[in-house]
Every structure is written in structure tokens, then in C-alpha cells.
Amino acid sequence: MKSSVSEDLGCRRGDFSRKHYGSVELLISSDADGAIQRAGRFRVENGSSDENASTLPGTWRRTDVHLENPEYHTRWYFKYFLGQVHQNYIGNDAEKSPFFLSVTLSDQNNQRVPQYRAILWRKTGTQKICLPYSPTKTLSVKSILSAMDLDKFEKGPREIFHPEIQKDLLVLEEQEGSVNFKFGVLYAKDGQLTDDEMFSNETGSDAFQKFLNLLGDTVTLKGWTGYRGGLDTKNDTTGIHSVYTVYQGHEIMFHVSTMLPYSKENKQQVERKRHIGNDIVTIVFQEGEEPSPAFKPSMIRSHFTHIFALVRYDPQNDNYRLKIFSEESVPLFGPPLPSPPVFTDHQEFRDFLLVKLINGEKATLETPTFAQKRRRTLDMLIRSLYQDLMPDVHKNMLNRRSFSDVLPESPRSARKKEEARQAEFVRIGQALKLKSIVRVDAPPSLVASGICKKEPWEPQCFYSHFPHEAVCADPWGQALLVSTDAGVLLVDDDLPSVPVFDRTLPVKQMHVLEALDLLILRADKGKDARLFVFRLSAVQKGVGGKQAARSRCDCRENKLEKTKGCHLYAINTHHSRELRVVVAIRNKLLLITRKHNKLGGVADPSPLSPQSESPVEEFQYIREICLSDSPVVMTLVDGPTEESDNLICVAYRHQFDVVNESTGEAFRLHHVEASRVHFVAAIDVYEDGEAGLLLCYNYSCIYKKVCPFNGGSFLVQPSASDFQFCWNQAPCAIVCAFPYLLAFTTDSIEIRLVVNGNLVHTAVVPQLQLVASRSDIYFTATAAEHEGRSAGSSKAASAHNSPQTPPGRDAAVFPSSLGEGEIESKNLYKIPLRNLVGRSIERPLKSPLVSKVITPPTSVGMGIAAIPVTHSLSLSRMEIKEIASRTRRELLGLCDEGGPRSEGTPKPKSKARKRLEESQGGPMPGTVRSTSSDRITSSSLESPSTAEANPEGPCQSAGSDQDPGADREGSPIWGSSPFQLTGSSDEDVIDLK
């Protein structure tokens, strides 16, 4: 039975509170005479309860500002399928609703991790999953659909051979939302209380113009070839100028009220309201001092605008204050406002505002109004496409084999015919990809998004060349106690590992409780599995005295009674007055507590009764609880009174149950509707002091609020705060570190937000295994290293001992094994908890190995100067024509190589270009057209094949400078992170160089 290494990670890792995202209020607007005009319920975010608080800048970090569900991680079909060989299927589910399935075998960003990616298109939405690749085992369509909980069919899926299907599937993916945005900007003078007054402002103030210059570039609309956001670019009917910018690859057009046509005769300014009133998000720039009458969303008569961002400028202190109003039905979205919401750095304010607005518009599309429209459109498109394809069943468009294997290659009998079909398939797909790029509808790439910055989840190498297979671990001071195949070792980053227990004690779970001077182990050896408890001071004494590692025979006095045959245990680690241990022995649960001790303090025995070396006598058996089956996952949940309302969450069969510790009564928490269930974790989180549970199984994650007991009973009721989402890859373990939720798979870390489950980032880490997560997060990963490389210190070697191997120019796409001259090396990595939670927490005690002073790492690898990321405008017509011409030659096979080039293989440079680059000391800079010199500060814009393959090149953003959290203890330095934020070197097949 596996051990749960991702348990007990609730509010110790940050307060989980929706209050950070505002509170819902009833807002009423009135006219100058005090008569009520309109009212509405909005969630108000102001960063603090007191708007007149000190105007000091908020204590938030630049790395906390993330685009949620970024398109370079969510638009799979464009990135991984379009223009590449893949298979598409059509079928009917049990409800006779048509569906489409797309499957491809791809490499995760050239990280030597081949895997299957599958997209299921249904009327209810799109589901995407990753499945592991095995060279010896083929994957069937039936198994893929079963992983997506689709087991019953009215008509079995059949393969679609027609290459034009790519165009239709691309249209289905575009229903997820636009990659470009249009925001309204409304200027309001001091004292204006109605929308007619605000829209009638013919010009703005100097402060308003300064704000517009901060937002973007002023462009001339006539002849404009970029994203226009519904404005007229031919006849100047919607104004002469507008404000435009590009942020992380997204084009944004602002509908500025003072730039839209003004009519003296029309007091309602219908032409202005026609654009700004139909924007989902509107910025309101209000003049005047803070005590003046504040703006309320009910002042604007619009049924379409769901989010208002109120901006005030303080000329005396040269700072901006922000306030967000969201319609009640809009789901929570980040980033949360700092407290107080005052920004003295204008560039940071611009970044925060744009990310907040982009995330807000994406969240609005999930409201019932927009979601129902999107489902109807998706259902109509799928049914129409299904009807168009079904008459051609007998014309070789569909393949009769229903559950064919998903093969990377075609059968030998039809090799030539299949190669010709695949060549045509790829040609049409690449042409569609080029067309999307030219018409500015393509999702941004990692290079265009410019996110080469230090992120809070970047790890540092804790111990390089770790020679053992880690089973589980727990931090002990600054060291790590690791259970391996060679026994239990005490590991520090710059000291040799010290054996603590030999291999006769196979430890599967452990807890190091320094505050209680306790070490709890579960040694699993068949029927003789037991729980052992040790006094940490005694273990440390043996380590300091260089005694031989203890064997199982040496630990007889440390066996905990009645725990023989246990396969799982759990403890409470926060918000409690006593230590509780629940041990699972088949279908029985044993509740054990520690006598006369509080969890928050160290044991203080009487001087008359000396402390024994074994703490077994300090534990007492309380009761036994019988379950209907053996639990796979178990978590303790502390009740509000901690007397008779403590809970045990267990997972077995197809359900999650909660058990009352006092009565043993079990209540159904969640039933899993799936043929096969793989339970991952049940994580207790505490929202504003109230307990909640994150239930993770298969690809799903569900948040359930735990209702308090009433007379010993417990009733599960749906809550408005409950939410559910799906992981892209089946996780092996889950770690909660507010505001992040990290899923560890066999080869990636998927990072989402706790508050709404939105995706933030996916990092590829080959051969990944989580080993500890109760404080800092530790995991092992393999890194391909060349033979003969000397093993230096872990800190210095962290740059090249990366688990995420940078995609080199000559890296193979699908290596079945390590490259020539490379050996498999396993390293231990650490993600500091304080980097994730962004606040000061209780630090570990001193290392049990040696007392030492932690010195900050030197600035190794900082030789490359930080160059701000460019906010570039669209490509020129000449550049687009050159791209189209070159791409056409490549698609027709007129390349210099004389044949098609495999995906991921870099294009060789011409001799003249190579000589020019060598003379200039680097690659040729790209041509960028700009109308604003303050927005374009970089001298080069690398292509995807170069910039993404070189994450440490000139692609650092201004936000990656030394931020308030950069001097935190244990923070990795830029350039030495074990896995940088690299993208796929083949994610854009079209070479934009």
C-alpha cells in the first residue's frame, strides 16, 4: 500500500480565505437628488477594509501575478496537433450525442518524455488528458475514452482520414474564448454620478493621458492591420486614434471614451456606449480626492459589462489606487489585491492591472449566461460536423475499425499510401497554422508571452547524484531524513549522508515532529508491519556519536502496541491541543493519543521522573473504529472545538467518507462515478477557520466544505464554495501551498490555484517522484549528464543538474533511451515553502548534523544583463509575405535539405547568416515595428527555435529583477534553477525568424 506524502498541508501553508478576493455587497446608485436609480450585487475587492488606510505600497510579490489558464498551456490542438501527424475519431455516446476524439504522440517540450495527448470534444465542453507512452504496449481508443470516463457508446468511434477535419477541430477549440481582448476605458470627473455625465466628457485630464500612456501605445486606426477590437480601421467612424498594446502575447485594444466619436446633440452618447457598454471589462478612471463620492457599478446602464476596475491617481505621492467590482456570478479570479491596494511602481501597476483584467474576462466566460451560449454553440458545431461526415462513411473518409490502436507509425502493408496521406495531412495543417498566425488569432507562444522570469515554484538542487531510490522523507532541521532501499539516511546538501536505520527496517511513512521531540515511522514488512516511535534527541545523540545504524532488532522497545499489520497511518499537525494518531489495520482504525502533552510545545517531564529513551509509554490507546473496507487514503480533520467533532476522512472502493472520531459513525462525503478509481489524496484545508477537503482521484479534484457536527450527526450539503476541476495528467501526489495546488505526476508538475483550480503553469520534470512535502517540498528527478563530469557541490551544480533538460538544437525528439555518452543521474530537489506562500513562516530548527550559518548564494550565472520583455506590435506586411513564401516552399518540399524535416529538428543556418552572427557575436536581431519607444526596450526578438531553447538568454522580464521576495532564504538565483520556464522548440512549426 502506498504512503500518503501529500497530507496535512492546510492553512500552515498560508491562510485559505476567499476574503482576499473581496466580499459580495449590494450596491445602490442614486442621482443628485438622492433618488435611487439602480442596484446590483457585486463582489468588491479593495485590498483592505479601510479605504482610507495608509498609502504605503502593498506587500505582494511580482511572481504572484499570473495569467490563469494561459493559452500556451490550454490550446492543445493548435500547439500539439495542428500541422503534425495525429489521429481523429468520431462516435456517439450512450445518450446518442456525437463526440470527436483527437490523439497524438508528442514529446513534452523536447524533454525526452514522449506521451499521448488526447482531446475529447463534447457538447458539454472539452476534456484534455495526458497518458504515459510505452514502446512495448500500444494504446487503444477504448482505453483513452475509459480514462475520460466514457465507457458506453451508441456507436463506436471510427477514425477520420480526411485532412480538412483539422480546420473544423480548430474552430471547436476557438470556442474556448478569444486570445485577444478589448477593454473599455471610461473617464469620470470628480462628482459625476451618472453614466451620461461620464460618457459626455469630451477630453480627459493630464493624469488621464498619463494613465493611457501607461496602458499602451496610441495608434492611428485608419489602415491599422493589427487586432482592432471591433473598431473601424477604414473610414474613421469610430474615432481617429485608439490605445493598443501587447501583453504576454495577447493583443489588447482599449475603447477609450474620450477617443470615441462625441456628439453634442446626443446627451446619452450612444456611439460611445455602443462599444464600452458591450465590453465585458471596463476601466473607470475617476478624478478627485479619496473622500469624494466613489464610483459604483450600478451607475452604468449595461447588462453586458461584468467587471469594473476603478483607478484613482494620487499626484502628490505619484501612485495609483485600484478597486475591483465583479458581478456576483463571476467566479473568483486572481491575483488578489495587495493591502492597501496602492501601487507606487507604475510598471508593476500596469502588469497587475492587465493580468487582473485578462483573468477577469476569462472568468466571466464561465458565468451561466456565457457558459450556456458557449455550450449551445459547441453543440451546434459538433452536430453539424457529425452530419456532414456521416454520409461519407463509404467514401474512405471514415475507417470501420472502431477500437484501432493509436500507432506512431502505419502498418507496413500500406506504408507508401499512408506516408502520402500523412504528408497531405501535415501540409494542410501547417497552412492552417500559418493562416491563424497571420490573422492574429493564434495562441501566444512562450516566447511571445515573455514569461522568462523567476517563479515561486522554481526548485534548487538539494543533493546531487543521490545514489539510492527514495521511498519517503521528512525534513529534520535543515537536513532531510530519507527512507531508501539502503535504509534510512540523514541527508544534507553539502555533507555526506549518515545512516540512521539499516535496511532491516523498511520505512514507508515517517513524521519528524521536532517540537515534540518525536520520530514516528511505519515499517512495512508484510504481516509484521508496525508503527515505531523514537525520541529525536536520542536519535540525534546516536548520529552525533557516530554510532552504527540501528537495525530492526534494536528497535523492539520502540514498537507501538496494537499496531501490528498496519498499512497506513495519519496524524494531526496543526490547530490542535494534543497529538492524535490514527492507524489503519485492514478495515479497522485505531485512535491513539499522546498523554499529557500539547502539540504546540516540547514535552516537559518532571525532574523526579527522568525521561526514558523510548516514548512508547507516553501513548495511549483510545478506541477502535470498524469500516466497511480497507482505506487507501486517510486524513485527519480538526473540528472547531477539538473535543467531540474531530473527523477522519477515508477513501475506499468508490467513495470518500468522513468518520466521527468520537462515535465512529461514517457519513458519505462523495461517490465516484467511474469504472476504475485511483485515489490520490484527501487534503484538509481551512477556509477562514472552517474545515474543507480537497478530494483527488483519477484526473479529478473536488473541493468540499465540511459542515460542523450537530449532536454527533453530520449532513453533507452542497455549498456555493464547492468547485471541481480536472488535471491534465493523472497525479501521483498533491501538495497544497496556498495560493498554489501542485500535482506531481511521473514526469511533470502541474500548478494550479487553490481558490478556483485554474491552471498557472506546467513544468516538465522527467522521472519525477515526490518524497516530502510537510514543510519544504522535496522530490527526486533524473537528469541526463555526460560521463566524466565531476560532481561538485549541489548548489553550484544546480544549473546543469536540471531535471528539466533544456531543449538543445540537436536534441532528439523521441529518444527511447539516454543519448550516447550519457548516464542516468538522480538528484534531490527542494522547493522552499516560503517562496510559495510568500510570507514568513516558522523556520526549521538547526540541523541535527552540524550547526552552520546559511549564507546566501553568490551571483553565479548572473552575467547576462536583464533585458525587459518587449511589448511588440504586429509583424509588418513584408515580414508576413516573407514568412508565407518561405513556409510555402517548405510545405511543398522545396527546402535545402531536399526532403521533409522531422518536427523539432532545427533549420540549418545559411553560411552568410552564420558568418554575420559570428561577427556580431550572436544571432541576428528580429525586426520589430513600434510606435512607442517606452514599450519596446529590447534590441532583439528571438524566434521560437532559439529563444525557447535558450531560457537564460536575453529574455528576462523587468519583473525578474530583485523583488521584495528575492532575498528570501533559500530562494534560487536566476540562471541556476533546476528547471527553467522553457517552451517547446517545435510548438510553432512555422519558423518566424
Buried (B, 14 or more C-beta within 10 A) or exposed (E): BBBBBBBBBBBBBBBBBBEBBBEEBEBEBBEEEEEEBBEBEBBBBBBBEEBEBEBEBBEBBBBBBBBBBBBBBBBBBBBBBBBBBBBBBBBBBEEEBBBBBBBBBBBBBBBBBBBBBBBBBBBEEBBBBBBBBEEEEEBEBBBBBBBBBBEEBEEBBBBBBBBEBBBBBBEBBBBBBBBBBBBBBBBBBEEBBBBBBBBBBEEBBEBBBBBBBBBBBBBEBEEBBBBBBEBEBEEBEBBEBBBBBBBBBBBBBBBBBBBBBBEEEBEEBEBBBBBBBBBBBBBBBBBBEEEEEEBBBBBBBBEEBBBBBBBBBBEEEEBBBBBBBBBEBBBBBBBBBBBBBBBBBBBBBBBBBBBBBBBBBBBBBBBEBBEEEBBEEBBEBBEEBBEEBBEEEEEEBBBEEBBBEBEEEBEEEEEEEBBEBBBEBBBBBBBBBBBBBBEBBBBBBBBBBBBBBBBBBBBBBBBBBBEBEBBBBBBBBBBBBBBBEBBBBBBBBEBEBBBBBBBBBBBBBBBBBBBBBBBBBBBBEEEEBBBBBBBBBBBBEBBEEEEEBBEBEBBEEBBBBBBEBBBBBBBBBBBBEBBBBBBBBEBBBBBBBBEEBBBEEEBEEEEEEEBEEBBBEBBEBBEEBEBEEBBBBBBBBBBEEBEEBBBBBBBBBBBBBBBBBBBBBBBEBBEBEBEEBBBBBBBBBBBEEBBBBBBBBBBBBBBBBBBEBEEEEBEBEEEEBEBEBBBBBBBBBBBBBBBBBBBBBBBBBBBBBBBBBBBBBBBBBBBBBBBBBBBBBBBBBBBBBEEEBEEEEBBBBBBBBBBBBBBEEEBBBBBEEBEEEBEEBBBBBBBBBBBBBBEEEEBBBEBBBEEEEEEEBEEEBEEBEBBBBBBBBBBEEEBBEEBBEBBBEBBEEEBEEEEBBEBBBBBEBEEEEEEEEEEEEEBBEBEBEBEBEEBBEBEBBBBBBBBBBBBBBBBBBBBBBEBEBBEBEBBBBBBBBBBBBBBBBBBBBBBBB
